[in-house]
């Protein structure tokens, strides 16, 4: 083997060593970065939960009134045909209805 081939093989070996080291370094950096991102996301979710709880306490009366309004709508249900016809607020009360 000539001296030029030996130098070429040596630098090729160094190239692959450096390439492998760079890949390993980037892999470790990615793992660390992912861990930091997960921790930051968890802190953000904790912050959001805390803010929602504070808002729930702050606006408790408004939320209770809103929930009660929704409960009233769910309990009443749809009106019967006779209630719709005799209801002055209903559109069908003002429409022409043929007697049977």
Backbone as JSON, one array per atom type, in Angstrom:
{
  "sequence": "XXXXXXXXXXXXXXXXXXXXXXXXXXXXXXXXXXXXXXXXXXXXXXXXXXXXXXXXXXXXXXXXXXXXXXXXXXXXXXXXXXXXXXXXXXXXXXXXXXXX",
  "N": [[0.85, -1.16, 0.0], [0.56, 2.17, -0.83], [1.99, 5.3, 0.33], [0.21, 7.42, -0.06], [-2.26, 6.11, -0.26], [-2.46, 5.17, 2.35], [-2.63, 7.56, 3.79], [-5.03, 8.5, 2.72], [-6.84, 6.5, 3.65], [-6.56, 6.91, 6.4], [-7.58, 9.54, 6.74], [-10.15, 9.1, 5.81], [-11.07, 7.33, 7.75], [-10.99, 9.09, 9.96], [-12.95, 10.88, 9.07], [-15.31, 9.3, 9.15], [-15.37, 8.73, 11.88], [-15.73, 11.32, 12.95], [-18.17, 11.96, 11.76], [-19.87, 10.02, 12.92], [-19.6, 10.79, 15.61], [-20.74, 13.33, 15.5], [-23.39, 12.67, 14.8], [-24.13, 11.2, 17.09], [-23.87, 13.21, 19.01], [-25.81, 15.07, 18.13], [-28.08, 13.48, 18.48], [-28.15, 13.11, 21.27], [-28.44, 15.8, 22.01], [-30.95, 16.3, 20.91], [-32.57, 14.63, 22.48], [-32.26, 15.86, 24.99], [-33.34, 18.37, 24.4], [-35.97, 17.66, 23.77], [-36.83, 16.72, 26.25], [-36.71, 19.08, 27.75], [-38.67, 20.54, 26.39], [-40.94, 19.03, 26.93], [-41.13, 19.39, 29.71], [-41.54, 22.17, 29.78], [-43.99, 22.3, 28.45], [-45.6, 20.92, 30.27], [-45.46, 22.67, 32.46], [-46.79, 24.83, 31.29], [-49.36, 23.73, 30.92], [-50.06, 23.34, 33.6], [-50.11, 26.0, 34.43], [-52.26, 26.92, 32.85], [-54.37, 25.38, 33.95], [-54.4, 26.42, 36.54], [-55.08, 29.11, 36.02], [-57.64, 28.73, 34.91], [-58.99, 27.67, 37.11], [-58.85, 29.87, 38.86], [-60.37, 31.68, 37.37], [-62.79, 30.33, 37.36], [-63.5, 30.51, 40.07], [-63.63, 33.28, 40.31], [-65.69, 34.01, 38.55], [-67.9, 32.61, 39.48], [-70.64, 33.01, 40.12], [-71.69, 33.93, 37.68], [-71.19, 31.71, 36.04], [-72.84, 29.84, 37.35], [-75.39, 30.93, 36.93], [-75.46, 30.76, 34.14], [-75.32, 27.97, 33.76], [-77.72, 27.25, 35.04], [-79.54, 28.45, 33.3], [-79.17, 26.9, 31.01], [-80.01, 24.45, 32.05], [-82.75, 24.93, 32.42], [-83.62, 25.15, 29.77], [-83.15, 22.57, 28.9], [-84.87, 21.08, 30.5], [-87.44, 21.88, 29.79], [-88.11, 21.13, 27.11], [-89.54, 20.28, 23.84], [-92.5, 21.98, 22.64], [-95.99, 21.01, 22.6], [-98.27, 20.55, 19.79], [-100.72, 21.88, 20.2], [-99.98, 23.71, 22.15], [-98.17, 25.22, 20.72], [-99.84, 26.38, 18.79], [-101.6, 27.95, 20.3], [-99.88, 29.65, 21.53], [-98.95, 32.96, 21.88], [-96.46, 33.99, 21.27], [-95.44, 32.38, 19.38], [-94.61, 31.62, 16.0], [-96.39, 30.11, 14.54], [-98.83, 30.75, 15.63], [-99.7, 32.99, 14.38], [-99.97, 32.24, 11.82], [-102.0, 30.95, 9.15], [-104.19, 28.43, 9.98], [-105.85, 25.64, 8.95], [-108.93, 24.37, 10.01], [-109.6, 21.05, 11.15]],
  "CA": [[0.0, 0.0, 0.0], [1.41, 3.37, -0.94], [1.81, 6.28, 1.41], [-0.99, 8.2, -0.39], [-3.42, 5.3, 0.12], [-2.49, 5.14, 3.81], [-3.14, 8.87, 4.22], [-6.44, 8.53, 2.34], [-7.58, 5.65, 4.59], [-6.53, 7.56, 7.72], [-8.54, 10.66, 6.73], [-11.49, 8.51, 5.68], [-11.39, 6.84, 9.09], [-11.29, 10.27, 10.77], [-14.22, 11.42, 8.59], [-16.4, 8.49, 9.69], [-15.4, 8.93, 13.34], [-16.33, 12.64, 13.19], [-19.58, 11.88, 11.36], [-20.55, 9.27, 13.97], [-19.63, 11.61, 16.82], [-21.72, 14.39, 15.26], [-24.72, 12.06, 14.88], [-24.38, 10.89, 18.49], [-24.04, 14.48, 19.7], [-27.13, 15.6, 17.77], [-29.09, 12.62, 19.09], [-28.22, 13.46, 22.7], [-29.0, 17.15, 22.09], [-32.38, 16.2, 20.62], [-33.21, 14.06, 23.66], [-32.29, 16.9, 26.03], [-34.27, 19.4, 23.95], [-37.32, 17.11, 23.9], [-37.13, 16.69, 27.67], [-36.99, 20.46, 28.15], [-39.95, 20.93, 25.79], [-42.0, 18.35, 27.69], [-41.25, 20.08, 31.0], [-42.13, 23.48, 29.51], [-45.4, 22.06, 28.13], [-46.27, 20.56, 31.52], [-45.6, 23.92, 33.22], [-47.82, 25.61, 30.62], [-50.66, 23.13, 31.25], [-50.31, 23.65, 35.0], [-50.48, 27.41, 34.46], [-53.62, 27.04, 32.32], [-55.3, 24.84, 34.95], [-54.47, 27.38, 37.63], [-55.85, 30.26, 35.55], [-59.04, 28.33, 34.77], [-59.56, 27.57, 38.46], [-59.05, 31.24, 39.35], [-61.5, 32.25, 36.64], [-64.0, 29.65, 37.84], [-63.83, 31.11, 41.36], [-63.95, 34.69, 40.09], [-66.96, 34.14, 37.84], [-68.74, 31.49, 39.93], [-72.06, 33.37, 40.01], [-72.06, 33.97, 36.26], [-71.23, 30.33, 35.55], [-74.0, 29.18, 37.93], [-76.55, 31.43, 36.2], [-75.41, 30.2, 32.78], [-75.69, 26.55, 33.85], [-79.14, 27.18, 35.35], [-80.27, 28.78, 32.08], [-79.12, 25.72, 30.15], [-80.84, 23.41, 32.66], [-84.15, 25.26, 32.15], [-83.9, 24.8, 28.38], [-83.14, 21.11, 28.75], [-86.01, 20.49, 31.2], [-88.72, 22.21, 29.18], [-88.34, 20.27, 25.96], [-90.35, 20.88, 22.78], [-93.91, 22.19, 22.95], [-96.96, 20.25, 21.81], [-98.87, 21.31, 18.7], [-101.73, 22.79, 20.75], [-99.27, 24.79, 22.83], [-97.59, 26.08, 19.69], [-100.9, 27.13, 18.11], [-102.18, 28.92, 21.23], [-98.82, 30.5, 22.08], [-98.89, 34.22, 21.11], [-95.08, 34.26, 20.87], [-95.05, 31.43, 18.36], [-94.9, 32.03, 14.62], [-97.55, 29.37, 14.03], [-100.06, 31.36, 16.13], [-100.1, 34.03, 13.44], [-100.15, 31.67, 10.5], [-103.34, 30.43, 8.91], [-104.3, 27.0, 10.22], [-107.16, 25.16, 8.55], [-109.5, 23.43, 10.98], [-109.75, 19.68, 10.65]],
  "C": [[0.91, 1.24, 0.0], [1.12, 4.32, 0.21], [0.55, 7.11, 1.18], [-2.25, 7.42, -0.01], [-3.56, 5.24, 1.64], [-3.06, 6.45, 4.35], [-4.63, 8.97, 3.91], [-7.28, 7.7, 3.32], [-7.63, 6.28, 5.98], [-7.56, 8.69, 7.77], [-9.98, 10.17, 6.53], [-11.97, 7.98, 7.03], [-11.76, 8.01, 10.0], [-12.65, 10.87, 10.37], [-15.39, 10.63, 9.19], [-16.5, 8.61, 11.2], [-16.09, 10.26, 13.66], [-17.83, 12.62, 12.84], [-20.39, 11.13, 12.42], [-20.67, 10.07, 15.26], [-20.66, 12.73, 16.68], [-23.15, 13.85, 15.36], [-25.08, 11.75, 16.33], [-24.64, 12.17, 19.28], [-25.41, 15.09, 19.39], [-28.26, 14.78, 18.39], [-29.26, 12.96, 20.57], [-28.83, 14.85, 22.87], [-30.5, 17.12, 21.84], [-33.13, 15.62, 21.82], [-33.33, 15.1, 24.77], [-33.32, 17.97, 25.67], [-35.72, 18.93, 24.1], [-37.74, 17.09, 25.37], [-37.48, 18.09, 28.17], [-38.34, 20.92, 27.61], [-41.11, 20.28, 26.53], [-42.21, 19.02, 29.05], [-41.92, 21.44, 30.82], [-43.63, 23.33, 29.21], [-46.19, 21.72, 29.39], [-46.47, 21.8, 32.4], [-46.7, 24.79, 32.62], [-49.21, 25.05, 30.94], [-51.04, 23.39, 32.7], [-50.77, 25.1, 35.15], [-51.91, 27.6, 33.95], [-54.66, 26.51, 33.31], [-55.49, 25.82, 36.09], [-55.31, 28.6, 37.22], [-57.33, 29.92, 35.41], [-59.71, 28.21, 36.13], [-59.8, 28.95, 39.05], [-60.24, 31.89, 38.67], [-62.81, 31.62, 37.1], [-64.45, 30.25, 39.17], [-64.31, 32.54, 41.17], [-65.34, 34.86, 39.49], [-67.95, 33.05, 38.23], [-70.23, 31.8, 39.76], [-72.51, 33.36, 38.55], [-72.14, 32.56, 35.68], [-72.47, 29.6, 36.07], [-75.27, 29.63, 37.2], [-76.61, 30.86, 34.79], [-75.82, 28.73, 32.79], [-77.17, 26.39, 34.16], [-79.98, 27.49, 34.11], [-80.29, 27.58, 31.13], [-79.96, 24.59, 30.72], [-82.31, 23.66, 32.38], [-84.51, 24.87, 30.72], [-83.96, 23.29, 28.19], [-84.37, 20.49, 29.4], [-87.32, 20.74, 30.46], [-89.04, 21.31, 28.0], [-89.2, 20.96, 24.91], [-91.82, 21.0, 23.2], [-94.79, 21.3, 22.07], [-97.54, 21.15, 20.72], [-99.9, 22.3, 19.23], [-101.07, 23.96, 21.48], [-98.65, 25.75, 21.81], [-98.66, 26.95, 19.03], [-101.44, 28.23, 19.01], [-101.14, 29.86, 21.82], [-98.72, 31.78, 21.26], [-97.48, 34.56, 20.65], [-94.61, 33.34, 19.75], [-95.42, 31.94, 16.97], [-96.17, 31.35, 14.11], [-98.86, 29.94, 14.55], [-100.58, 32.4, 15.15], [-100.29, 33.49, 12.03], [-101.56, 31.1, 10.37], [-103.33, 28.92, 9.08], [-105.72, 26.58, 9.86], [-107.69, 24.22, 9.63], [-109.69, 22.06, 10.34], [-111.18, 19.29, 10.48]]
}
